[in-house]
Amino acid sequence: MRSLPVPFVDMLLAGARQRHLCRGEALFHMADPSHDMIGIADGVVDVLLEPGIDGPRLGFVAKAGNWLGGVGMPGTSLRRISAIARRDVTILSVSAQHIETVALADGETWRHIASNIVNHFDNLGLLLHANVHRDNVVRILITLRRLHDFNDGATEFPLTQADLAEMAGLSRNSANRVVRVLVEDGLIETGYGWIRILDPSRLSARLVRAHLPDWIDVHRQPVEA
């Protein structure tokens, strides 16, 4: 997520509607109309990919500060993902109509929206890269880096090792073996239902050594589709 300029954010939020959802409730489903852009004010949201007969798959976990739904905004096309509350959440819903109104007052509006969309596609690119890499350790490292980078530098996540495996495209046993290695190496620590990154800089260095420098230490300013 990239930070949006304060004046633009003020105009955007002037038309926001606050909503509260309980764990398990859907913010929206894949192929729903894109009639609004949603910011997570509090809580945690699962971003689900729905590839077809295989059913939903966890693609990302978004924390407070993320904005979802931007990809469909320019043409009000259908949603590309599903978003489900992992915990009780408070969200801010900004309608496409209000965004159009803001665009009349601020000529930079669509550039800000586009920046947010590009950030989501960067995240998707890393997801795809992790899922095709031959080294299981690198798959998990990329997945952890995605969580860190695209959640404004957050280091702790309410994830099980099974969740991490799903995002990395690994079996649970394969992911568990990697997690044990990373814990022993002091890169992460885990507990019941949570994972914490202890040393983001060392994690980055490991990815550089795996010949993946392009995504390391990219300057990401804190607001997706």
C-alpha positions in Angstrom: 0.0 0.0 0.0 1.2 3.5 -0.8 0.5 6.5 1.3 -1.9 8.9 -0.3 -1.4 12.7 0.1 -3.2 14.1 3.1 -5.5 16.6 1.2 -6.6 13.8 -1.2 -7.3 11.5 1.7 -9.3 14.1 3.5 -11.5 14.5 0.4 -11.7 10.8 -0.1 -12.8 10.1 3.5 -15.3 12.9 3.5 -17.6 10.6 1.5 -16.7 7.4 3.4 -19.3 5.2 5.0 -18.1 3.2 8.1 -19.2 -0.4 8.5 -18.5 -3.1 11.0 -18.2 -6.8 10.0 -17.8 -9.9 12.1 -15.3 -12.6 11.5 -16.2 -14.6 8.5 -18.3 -11.9 6.8 -17.6 -10.9 3.3 -16.5 -7.4 2.4 -17.1 -8.5 -1.2 -16.9 -11.6 -3.4 -15.1 -12.2 -6.7 -17.2 -11.0 -9.7 -19.3 -8.6 -7.5 -19.7 -5.1 -9.0 -16.9 -2.6 -8.1 -19.2 0.1 -6.8 -16.8 1.1 -4.0 -13.3 1.2 -2.7 -12.7 -0.1 0.8 -10.2 0.9 3.4 -9.5 -1.3 6.4 -9.6 0.9 9.5 -9.3 -1.9 12.0 -8.9 -5.7 11.9 -7.6 -8.2 9.5 -8.9 -9.3 6.1 -8.2 -12.5 4.0 -7.8 -11.8 0.3 -8.9 -15.0 -1.5 -8.2 -16.1 -5.0 -10.9 -18.2 -6.6 -9.4 -20.0 -9.6 -12.4 -22.2 -10.3 -13.0 -25.9 -9.4 -10.2 -25.9 -6.9 -12.2 -23.4 -4.7 -11.0 -20.3 -2.8 -7.3 -20.0 -1.9 -5.7 -17.6 0.5 -3.6 -15.1 -1.4 -2.8 -12.4 1.1 -3.7 -11.2 4.6 -4.4 -7.4 4.7 -4.1 -5.4 7.9 -5.4 -1.9 8.8 -4.3 0.7 6.3 -4.9 -1.4 3.2 -7.3 -0.2 0.5 -9.1 -2.9 -1.4 -11.2 -2.6 -4.6 -9.2 -0.1 -6.6 -8.6 -2.4 -9.6 -12.2 -2.2 -10.6 -12.6 1.5 -10.0 -11.6 3.1 -13.4 -14.2 1.1 -15.4 -16.4 -0.1 -12.5 -15.6 -3.7 -13.7 -16.1 -6.8 -11.6 -14.1 -7.7 -8.5 -10.9 -9.8 -9.1 -10.8 -11.2 -5.6 -12.9 -12.0 -2.6 -12.3 -10.3 0.7 -13.4 -12.0 4.0 -13.0 -10.7 7.5 -10.4 -12.9 9.3 -11.2 -11.0 12.5 -14.0 -8.5 13.3 -13.2 -5.5 11.1 -14.1 -1.9 10.7 -14.0 -0.7 7.1 -14.5 2.6 5.3 -16.4 2.3 2.1 -16.0 5.1 -0.6 -18.4 4.9 -3.5 -17.3 5.1 -7.1 -19.6 8.1 -7.4 -17.8 10.0 -4.7 -14.4 9.2 -6.2 -15.7 10.7 -9.5 -16.7 13.8 -7.6 -13.2 14.0 -5.9 -11.6 13.7 -9.4 -13.4 16.8 -10.5 -11.8 18.8 -7.7 -8.4 17.0 -7.7 -6.8 16.2 -11.1 -4.4 13.8 -9.5 -7.2 11.5 -8.2 -6.9 8.8 -10.9 -3.1 8.9 -10.6 -3.4 8.1 -6.9 -5.9 5.3 -7.6 -3.5 3.9 -10.3 -0.6 3.9 -7.9 -2.7 1.8 -5.5 -3.6 -0.6 -8.4 0.1 -0.9 -9.4 0.9 -1.8 -5.8 -1.6 -4.7 -6.0 -0.2 -6.0 -9.2 3.3 -5.9 -7.6 1.9 -8.0 -4.8 0.3 -10.4 -7.3 3.6 -10.7 -9.3 5.4 -11.8 -6.1 2.7 -14.3 -5.3 3.1 -15.8 -8.7 6.9 -15.8 -8.4 6.7 -17.6 -5.0 4.4 -20.2 -6.4 6.7 -21.3 -9.2 10.1 -21.0 -7.5 11.9 -24.4 -7.1 13.3 -23.6 -3.6 10.7 -24.0 -0.8 12.7 -21.8 1.5 12.6 -19.0 -1.1 8.8 -19.5 -1.5 8.3 -18.9 2.2 10.7 -16.0 2.3 8.9 -14.2 -0.6 5.6 -14.8 1.1 6.8 -13.3 4.4 8.3 -10.4 2.5 4.9 -9.8 0.7 3.2 -9.7 4.1 5.8 -7.2 5.4 6.1 -4.9 2.4 2.4 -4.7 1.5 1.3 -4.1 5.1 3.4 -1.0 5.6 6.2 -2.8 7.3 4.2 -4.9 9.7 6.1 -7.8 11.3 3.4 -9.8 13.1 0.5 -11.6 11.5 -2.4 -13.8 12.7 -1.5 -16.7 10.6 -1.1 -20.4 11.0 1.6 -22.4 9.3 -1.1 -23.9 7.1 -2.0 -20.4 6.0 1.6 -19.6 5.1 1.8 -22.9 3.2 -1.4 -22.0 1.2 0.0 -18.6 0.2 3.3 -20.1 -0.8 1.8 -22.9 -2.8 3.3 -25.6 -0.6 2.0 -28.6 1.3 1.7 -28.0 5.1 4.5 -30.5 5.8 6.8 -28.8 3.4 6.1 -25.3 4.8 6.5 -26.6 8.4 10.0 -27.8 7.6 11.0 -24.4 6.2 9.4 -22.6 9.2 11.5 -24.7 11.6 14.7 -23.8 9.7 13.8 -20.1 9.8 12.9 -20.2 13.5 16.2 -21.9 14.2 18.0 -19.2 12.1 16.4 -16.4 14.2 14.5 -14.9 11.2 11.0 -15.5 12.6 9.2 -16.8 15.6 5.8 -18.5 15.8 3.1 -19.3 18.3 -0.4 -20.6 18.3 -2.0 -18.9 15.3 0.6 -16.2 14.7 3.9 -15.6 13.0 6.4 -12.7 13.6 9.2 -11.6 11.4 12.2 -10.8 13.7 14.7 -9.4 11.2 13.3 -8.0 8.0 16.7 -6.9 6.8 18.2 -10.4 7.1 15.1 -11.7 5.3 15.8 -9.3 2.5 19.5 -10.3 2.4 18.5 -14.0 2.1 16.4 -13.1 -1.0 19.2 -11.1 -2.5 21.4 -14.2 -2.2 18.7 -16.1 -3.9 19.1 -13.7 -6.9 15.9 -11.9 -6.2 17.1 -8.3 -5.6 14.5 -6.4 -7.6 11.8 -6.6 -5.0 14.0 -6.0 -2.0 13.9 -2.8 -0.2 11.6 -1.2 -2.7 10.5 2.2 -1.3 6.9 1.4 -0.5 5.0 4.3 1.1 2.1 3.4 3.3 -2.3 2.7 0.9 -4.5 -2.1 -3.1 -7.1 -3.2 -5.2 
